[in-house]
Structure formats: C-alpha cells, structure tokens
Amino acid sequence: MKRLALSIVDELRRRAEQSDRIWVLDGDLGDSYGLYDAQGRPVFSRFVQAGIAEQALIGVAAGLAVSGQWPWVFSFSAFLCHRGADQIRTCVASQGLPVVMIGSHAGAASGTNGASHASLSDLGVLASIGGVDLWAPADAADVELAVGSLAASPRPAYVRTSREPVGDLRLPPGVVRGNGVAGETVLLSCGYASHWAQEAVQALAADGVPIPWRHIAHLGETVLAQWITSQPRLRGIVVLEDHGPAGGLADTVRRIAPPGVTVRALSWPSGWHGESGAIADLRRAHGLDTDALVRRIKENMT
C-alpha cells in the first residue's frame, strides 16, 4: 500500500536519471509525497521550492517550459487547482505548455485538516479551463501509463491522487480496464474511487450478482468517446467518483454519451466541501461505503 504521489516520484526519479529536462517544483508540501530524503534534502537535482505561493509556482513552471524544460509541479490539489487557477489558464493551458501538475490529497480524504484541504471540484475547475489533460490513476500501473503517455507527447496535464495509500487493482493493462463482465449497463470509475468500486463489485459477485465494471485513468473526452463507441450494446453508465457531482467524470460522460445511453452518478453530495474525519467514516456518512454502494449499484444497474 502506497500513496500514488510517491509512485509518481519514483517513476520521475528513474526518468530524471536519463533526462536533464525534468524539473520538479514544490509548494512547500514535499514531505507529504517523498520529494525529500531522510535528511531533508531534495531527491531531485533540478528542484525549485516555491513555498506556499501556488500562482508563482505555476508561473515559474511555465517559464521553465518556455525554455524547453519539462516541469512537474507538486502541491495539494485544493491549493494547486484553486489558488493557481488563473496562472494555469493564462500561462499553461492557453499556451499549450508541457507543464505536468500533480494534485495530491485530491478528493474527500483530508484527515484532520477538513474542508480546507479537501478537493471535490478540482476536475471541474480544470475542465472548465480546458486544454489540460486530466488523469485520475488508481494504482502504480496507471502511474506508469500516465507518465509514459505524457513523456511520449508532452502537453499541459493534471494528475490527481488521493492522500490514502492504495494497492494494485490487479486488472489487465490498458487505458480502460475492468472485470471482463459484459452488459448493457456498466459501472465506470476512476482514481481512488475505483478501489471502492472493486470492493462493491466483488461483494456483489459473491452474492451471485455479476456487475460489468470498468476503471479509467485518462479522463479525456476522446478516450471516453472511443470506449463508448466500442460498446454497441451500451444503454447505461453509472459513474462512481471521489469528486463532487459537478464537473467530474460523470459530467464529461454526460456530454459525450449518445442518445439512448443514460448516465447516473454516485459521488459526494452537492454543496458538501469535505470535513475532518477518517475516509471510512465519511464514506459511511454519505452513502459511499461498500454496503451502501452495493445497494445503490443494484438499484441503478439491475
């Protein structure tokens, strides 16, 4: 079990040994995702500590990108996407600069920090800006896929990761992965919520109710449209995500779903901005624990 931001750092360290174009920038939170060693020294030689100044953080990264470098920006999702939104729009997205932004602690899992550190609208903010590749990896295989894709075609990108440590989904490789069960209605999930989906799907299978489930790490409209087109029998999609109801994966699917395909969402409630507490307790309070998901998935899919 490992935080995915740590997996990203591991992958970047391997690539940085082969490339002198990789720069890492931090918003004074690098101890949360492995940017420093045990002695407090940066693990990257090309490293900028911008402090608690997200707009400057993005501006410096944009300057590096203009100079032919490949900057990776690390901060908590709530601060990066909201405080840095104007610079992301004007300096990165509108210029098409290859700045990769890692939003750690995305979703509702903020521990004792509560609503100020929860991030339930980050995807919505960046989707409204446009021009930013959106990723929500669920495990180390997704991290490898995302970093490899961005290395092959550098572009503005945002990768959201949860605060919670995760294991591997143990699914076949690919951009869209799943349990192989076919059906007219599919459960679709991304990021940390795919671990919730897997738990619920396994519980349903144990009760003799096989549910078609797919996990997607790359949230681009083109990727989603290609997957939907490849499912000629598709009549319904139930989206599960660690995000609010507006602007996330469900909204993207709604925009591109063809007539005749219904889209329903299982997400954090509208107007809720997070609160202190263990993620298991928060899920239980808002109908996203495994037992509640089993019931809600049955209601929406069977």
Secondary structure, DSSP 8 states (H G I E B T S, - for coil): -B-HHHHHHHHHHHHHTT-S-EEEEE-S-GGGTT-B-TTS-BS-SSEEE--S-HHHHHHHHHHHHHTT-EEEEEEEHHHHHHHTHHHIIIIIITTT---EEEEET-BS--GGGGGGT-BSSHHHHHHHH-S-EEE---SHHHHHHHHHHHHHS---EEEE--SS-B------SSSEEE-----SEEEEE-TTHHHHHHHHHHHHHHTT----EEEESB--HHHHHHHHHT-TT--EEEEE-SS-SSSSHHHHHHHH--TT-EEEEE-S-TT----SS-HHHHHHHTT-SHHHHHHHHHHHH-
